[in-house]
């Protein structure tokens, strides 16, 4: 997912928060990887062996955009004077579709 895709989803037209949005992109991808037990960015395992990444399907990208939007709008742990919110259920439901459950 690119910065331009995330900014378009967030309807952000300025560059002041690019670093923050890039951090949210990485966090959403990591959340999806950890939740689904998948790898979307190549890395090495604990033994230094390369772990091959798979392409992130459009549905997972949509879930990541939902997470990014949620985190962008709700920057504090607690929002006083508003309804409590958590990770959007729709993002979790999308990520459940291809979740690898450990045996």
Secondary structure as UniProt FT lines:
FT   HELIX           3..10
FT   TURN            16..17
FT   HELIX           18..36
FT   STRAND          43..44
FT   TURN            46..47
FT   STRAND          50..51
FT   HELIX           58..73
FT   TURN            80..81
FT   HELIX           89..96
FT   TURN            97..98
//
